Amino acid sequence: MARKKQRVLLAGDRPKESVDDQLKAFELHSNTKYAYILAFYLHQTKDYDRVSLTLDFMIKNWPNYPDSYLLLVDIRESQSKKDETIQLLHNALSTKGITERDRFRLEGRLRDLEGTHEGTR
């Protein structure tokens, strides 16, 4: 437990070390929690290629985990890939097993993007 807290505290000061630690944790326990934290740390280090691969892996293996879509949406939007971003959200919304609460979050993000995409903002 103390090691886990130490990793979290190091995340802000030493993100590269945090990525390495989280990658080891994910390799030992392949689940959504460790995968998302790894993606989050990769995003913090601006390693967009690896974070995209991690999020694509999550979407393929855990398609009804909405936070993976939302983080990938943020990345694609920052890369000015709005059409791809909008399609990603449509794909997320067509996924079976998405809760109503998560559907609401995804739809809200899609409305924001479509409004920006159409120049209505």
N, C-alpha and C positions, 0 to 999 in steps of 0.2 A: 504494500500500500504506500509506503514512504517513497519507494522508487517511482511509482506512478505519479504522485504529487510532485516529485522533483522534476520529472519530465515535463509536466504541465507548466511549472514555473520557469523552466529553461526555454520554453517555446518562444517567448518574446525576445530573449537575449541571444539565443543560439538556435535559430530556426533549422539550420542544416543538421545539427545534432538531433533535434526533435524529429526531423524527417527520418533520419537513420533509425532512431529508436522505434518510431511508429511503424516503419517498414518491417522491422524485426517482429514487433508485436503482431502485425497483420499476417506475417508468414507463419507464426505459431498458431494464431486463432483467426482464421479467415471468416470474418463476419462484417456486417454493415457498420458496426460501431468503429472498429479499427480501420476499415477501408475509408470511411468518411473523414475520420480524424487525419489519416494520411493525406487524403485529398486536400483537406483544409490547410495542413502545414505546407504541402507542395504549392498551394495557391499563395500562401504567405511569402514563400521564397520566389514567387513569380516563375516557377518552373511549369509553364502552361502546357508543354507537351506531355509531361508525366502526369500532371493533374488531369488532363483530358483523358489519357489512357486509363487512369484509375477510375474516373467517373464513368467512362464507357464500360469498363469492366463491371462496375456496380450496377449500371442500368441493365446490362445483359443478364447478370446473375440475380439481382434483386430489383426487378422492374417496378415494384410498388413501393420503393423507398424514395419519396419525393425530394428530399433534400439533395440527392445526387443530381437530379434534373435542375433544381434551382441554382446550385453552385455552377453547373455547366452553363446554364443560361447566363449567369453573370459574366463568365469568362467569354462566351461567344459574343455577348453584347459589347464587352470592352474591346473585342477584336473587330467590331463593326460588321458582324455577320448576322444581321437582323433576320434575313429570310431563313437561315439555318436555325436560328434561335426560336423563331416562331414555329417552325416545323417540329423542333424538339419538344416544345410545349404541347403541340397537338398530339404528338406521339405519346407523351406522358399522360395526357387526359384520356387517351384511348386504352390505356393499360387497365386490365382487370385487377381488382383488389385495392385500388386507391380509395382511401376513406373520403367521406364527404368533406371533412375539414381540410384534408390535403387537396382535394379537388378544388375547393374554394380558393386556397392559396395559389394553386397553379393557374386557375382561371383569372385571378386578379393580376398575376404577373403577365399573362397573355394579353389581357386588356391594356395594360400599361404599354407593352411593346407594340401592339397593333396601333394604339393611338400615336405613339412616337413614329412608327413605321409609315403611317399615313400622313404624317405632318400635322396632326390635329393638336399637338401640344405646343 
